[in-house]
């Protein structure tokens, strides 16, 4: 439907006169009459009763008028919306993929009053960006940072694992256990060192590159390991057991160029 026909219909409806509506629409009376006739043919109904005194809207015109005004109003907003969009600056945020989704979502929710002024672009960690959501150990020397949260490493087992029945996990309980290790993780290295000092051993069933991969193997009930608490809580199949031994923590920061 031609929006010009709707605008001319609104003019006739509001002016109750073809001549006044023609002046308002900057067209001739004959052109406006033809436009209304064309709209009536397109809709298949009579919109105005014509007389020497002017025009009177029909019931169909009464129904069409509020819809036409709303449609015209929405269309008139488009240029302003596009101009406003062009004025908004972009803010590119790179996020470490292993951070707990719930924690990241809470950060974005708290930041909403600032973020709404920008077009937010979330992307992979390796791409150029305005700011990074990362672990404390990943900060660069020339970056400013703001601490966002700290989460402890917790001992995790699958709900069907034999250790899931224990109230508290002792260091000796890890002797001969199948252990999933992430070599860069200090919590894993510290535990293995303590076991060695105590004359205990573990069966390293898998060595992986990331905490996500540790979680995958835990979910497959392929061993035991430590995960950051926020990650561990994402899966109901994993049980977090109290652990009577030293643990570690990790800190998440918002970092940006100084």
N, C-alpha and C positions, 0 to 999 in steps of 0.2 A: 504494500500500500504506500502511495506517495505521501510523504510527510507534508508536502505543500497543500495537498487536498485537506488534510486534517487541520492545518493552520487556518485555511480559509473557511472551513466549516466552523471552527471555534469563533472566528471573527463574526460570521453571520449569526451564530447562536447568541453571542454576547451583545451585538449591536441591534439585533432584531430588525435589521434593515440591510438590503442588498447594497444600496448606494453608500451608506456609511461604512459598511464592511469593505466595499471596494476601495474607498478612500484610505481606510486603515491599512489595507493590504497592498496599496499602490498598484492596483490593476483596474481595468475597465469593468463596468457593471456586467457587460455581456460575457467577458472572460470569467468573472466570478460566478455568474449564473451557470455557465457551461461546466465549471469545475464542480459545483455542487451537484449538478445533474450527473456528471461522470461518477462522482462518489456514490450517489444514490444507486446508479446502475451497478456499480461494483459491489455494493452491499446488498442489493436486491430489496431495498425498502425506501419509502418516502421519508425524508428527514425534515422537510418544512412544508407547511401549508401556506401557499402564496395568496395574497389578496392585495387590493389597492392600498390598504393601510400598512402593508409590509409583509413580513414572514413570521410565522409562529411555529416553534419546534414541535415535532410529533413526539410520541412516547419513545420511539426508537432514537430520536435525537437526544432526548433526556438521558437515555441509557449510554449513548455514545460519548456525550460531552465529558464526563469525568475521566473516562478512559483516554480520550484524546488529549485532555490537559495533562494527564500523568505521563503519557508517552512523549509529548512535546517537551515537557519539563526534563525527563530523563535524557532525551537527545541533546537538549541545550546544555546539559552538564558535561557532556563529553569533552568539548574543548578545554574547559577549566580543569577537568581531571587530568587530561594529557599534559597540560601546562604544569600542573602541580607535580606530576610524576617526573617531568623533566627537571624540575628544580631540586628534587630529592637526591641527595648524594648516596652513593653506595658504601656499604661497610662490609668488607670481606673478612670472614672469620674462619680460620682453619681449626679443625677439631681433631685431637688424637682419637682414633677410632675405638680404643679400648676403654675410654672413660665411660662410667655407667650412664646409660641413657637418662635415667631419672634425675641424676645429679645435674647433668647438662641441661635438661629441661627446666629444672628449678632455677638454674642460673639465668637462662633465657627469659623466664617469667619475671624474675626480679629486675632484669635489665630492660623490660618492655618500655618503661617511660623514656629511655634514651634511644632504644633501638627503633621505636616507631617513627623517629625523625629521619630514618635512613631506609634504603632498600637493602635488606640483609641478604648476603650471599654466604652460604655455608659450603665449604669445600674440603678436599683432602689436604692432609697436613703438609705435603710436599710442595704445594702450589704457593705462589706469591700471595701475600695477604696483608691486611691492616693490623690484625691481631691474631694471636694463637691461643688456643685452650689446650694446655699441655701439662706434663708432669714437671715438678720442680727441677729435676735433674736434666731436663731438656732445654733450659733457658740458655740464651746466648749472652755473652758479656755485654753487648751493647743494647740489651733489652731492659725495659722497665717491666715490673710485674706486680700483680695483685694476687695474694693468696685467696683461693676460693673455698677449698675444703681439704680436709685431711681424713684419710680412711686407713684403718688398721688392716694388716694382713691377718686372715683368719684361717683356721684349719678346716678343710672341707672334705667331705666324703659323700658318695652317692647314698641315697636312703637305703639301698639294698646291700651296701658294703658291711662286712662284719663289725667294723669299728663304729658304725652308726648306732649300735646298741650301747656303747660306752657313755657313761655320764661325763667323764673327763678323760682327755687324751694325755697320757704321760709320754715323756720322751722315749721310755723303754717300749711303749706300744708301737713305735715306728720301726723297731728292729725287724729286719727281713720283710718289711712291707714294700709293695710295689709303689714306687714314688714317681710322680710326673714332675719333671724339673724344667724350669725356664732359666737357662744359664745366666742371663743378665740380672736375674732377680736376687737382691741381697738377702731377702727372707729365706729363699731356698738354699743359697750358699751357706748362710749362717747355720741353718738346721743341719745340713749335711756335715758341716765342720764339728758341731757339737756331738753328733752321733759318732763321728770318728774318734773324738776325744774320749768318749765313754766306751769305746770298744764295740760299738754297735754298727750295724751295716744296714743299708737299704738296697733294694733291688730297683735300680733306675729303669723303669719300664719304658719311659719315653722322654726324649729331650726335644723341646719345642722352642719356637722363636717368640711366641707371644702369649699373653694371659688368655686371650680368646681361645687359643689352641689348648691351653691347660684346661679351660672350662669344658671344651668339647670332649676331651678324654675323660674328665670327671663325670660328665653326663653319660658317657658310655660305660661307666663303672670299671675303668681300666686302671685304677690306682687311687692314691691319695695325694693331696698337695695343699698349698696355701694360695689363697686368692685375696685380692682386695675386697673388703667387706661389701662395698657397693656393687661389685660385680657378682659376688656370690649370692646376694639376695635376689638377683634377677631370675633365678631358676629354682622353683619349689622342690625339684628333685634333689638338690644339693642340701646337705645338712651342715650347719656350722657348729662345730663341737668346741667346747671350752678346752683350751690347750695349756697344760702346765709346763710351759717352756718359753724361752724368749721369742718374741715376734718382731715384726718391723711395721713400718707404715709408709704410705706415699702421700705426696701433697700435690694437688692440682692448682695451677696458676693461670691467670690471664696475663699473657705477655705481649708487648708491643714494642716497636723500635723506639729507642730513646730519643 
